[in-house]
Amino acid sequence: MGDMLSSPVGRFRLFALAEAVSWAGLLIGMFFKYVVVGNEIGVKVFGPIHGVVFVGYVLVTLMLAHRWNKSTTVWALVASIPPFGTVLFERWAAKNGKLDEEVQTEGA
């Protein structure tokens, strides 16, 4: 994991996955709070975690914005809104060379 944190791309990948996992925890917590038993513990635990990870994802996305055109950056940020969107974006970005370690600045 140390290698992952040593580069902006690694941090982006880590936060993309963590954001999806924290979304899953929050959704499960909401399910138990509103559908099953009215227990708020899941929301109280995963709500703040998801909030911190969400902010981290936005920050690492902005750290990579200089490599991408505006459209790619906007899609990366929009991907943080729906559950698991960050993982889908990360996979798309990796497949399309947006996460290559060598900086390749695109045109605007």
Secondary structure by P-SEA (a helix, b strand, c coil): cccccccaaaaaaaaaaaaaaaaaaaaaaaaaaccccccccccccaaaaaaaaaaaaaaaaaaacccccaaaaaaaaaaacccaaaaaaaaaaaaacccccccccccc
